[in-house]
Amino acid sequence: EGTYFQQTTFVLGGVTDPMRLAKAWQYVASQTPVLRSSIVWQAVDEPMQIVHDHVTLPVNLLDWSQYNDKWRTKALQRLLARDRAQGINLSTAPLMRVTLARLPGDEVRVLWTFHHVLLDGWSIFQVLNDVFARYAGAEVPERPPFRDYVEWLQAQDTKPAEDYWTRELGDFTTPTSLPYDRVSDRSSRSAAQVPFSLDEAATDRLYEFAKHHRLTLNTVIQGVWAVLLSRYSGQRDVCFGATVSGRPPDLADGITGILINTLPVRSDVDSAVPVADWLQALQVAQTESRQFEHLSLARLQTCSGVQGPLFDSILVFENYPIDSVHALRITELEAIEATNYSLSATVYPGSQLKIMLGYEQARFDQSTIERLAGHLGVLLEQI
């Protein structure tokens, strides 16, 4: 049904030779074990990732340079729809493909399609960095294989993490209700989107507030999301998911793969406590939970008092290092992906803070999500 099927598209300037760019993609796919993998999940006790010796990356080269902007906009929509309909077969490597459409001048429109089982956000930018380095004739860094992370994970003692999460979640019995417009028996997936952004002046004030109180922007947004959920649900004790990078300090930098995890954030929304004090307490709790972030969400779920899913909404913070782009310019970057949660908020920090609200159309009307976005803006302004 297309969950965790990701289409990343952008315009890349500085490309004089699209064929050389295609070869750079193939080179990086050949050098990166996780990009040569497929998944076996049928008739096995537990799913396995199989790394193949060689893969041929499907690269589709198109020429859109003769057409006007209006035509290209429609062509991109058709391409995205066709590509989505094609889907990805998890049992056939590679679980990704690339389309390069030549534009006027030295620009190409890139569509990079892959399954999220391969890569998280940090890794996406590592792969792009490596492709651009190869294209520019620069050295491509040697990165440790994903296998190193799998071995690290298997060596962890899960008992301290299970004890911690049982203390945190054992008495949490009722998932936080969302303002659904209707009930649906479809499995959750947030595919439709409503964008929200703060203007530059409001964004500056928000950053200044965080800096003044020694808070990360992540903590501030988590606090606002907790308050929003509390107001909508009428519950003081709320829980939602937050995506963490999952990159342990004792592991080598630069592993390409999927290391992120989604952890529960449980918060007691107490309006009697001064907001900065409350947010600082939230930040301390988050710092402590990060020591136990390697426990899988499925295992973590069993530490709570909830039967079934622990939360229906998640917060994703997109704040990735893109080292250098080797004289190539990325513009119009967009990532299109559906999660398996009814409601998601993806945060993009910048001179204007942007938040993309993803939602399940079978459960929400667009007007409900637009109202929620409005209330999000009010809370951010109030802070």
MOVENMO-V623641 format. One line per field, one symbol per residue. phi: phi as a letter, one per 40 degrees, with the letter a starting at -180 (. if undefined). A space follows every 10 residues. Layout:
phi->???
//
This chain:
phi->.gcgcbbbba bbcgccbdcc cccccccccc cbdccbbbbb bcfbcbdbbb cccbbbccbb bbbbccbcdc cccccccccc ccccccgbcc cbcccaabbb bcbdgbbbcb bbbaccccbb dccdcccddc ccccccgccc ccbccdddcd cccccccccd ccccccccbd ccbbcccbcc cacaccccac bcbbcbaccc cccdccccdc cdcfbccdcc cccccccdcc cccgbccbaa cbcbcgcccc bdcgccibbc bbbcbbbccb cccddccccc cccccccccc cbcccccccc dccccccgcc abbbbbbcab cbdabfgbbc bfcabbabcc bcabbbbbci cbcbbccbac ccbbcdcccc cccccccccc ccc
//
